[in-house]
């Protein structure tokens, strides 16, 4: 096993404190969720870019920072506003009229969806 040192703000450190023991496992899940051609080093840059493109990222991150229980994770759904935005993007995609920015936002939804599916599966295993 390799030791990895990461510098984060005091605020982020406080938010991560409840899951400190699980950080190696969470990082492994994130690394596994990334496509093979995506370097782990670029994850932070991608998340910052995507968070500014997609409010859904912010919504999911805010939920996770609240230290939800396994049941809350299993029950989690994005807001109706976010669901409506996804439906709009999917409709534009079907009509082949997405702008580059909208395509990036739709790609972000796909990434978020994959992460949420992994989190929910994990939560359901803990609950059973």
Secondary structure by P-SEA (a helix, b strand, c coil): cbbbbbbbcaaaaaaacccccaaaaaaaaaaaaccccccccaaaaaaaaaaaacaaaaaaaaaaaacccaaaaaaccccaaaaaaaaaaaaaaaaccccaaaaaaaaaaaaaaaaaaaaaaaaaaaac
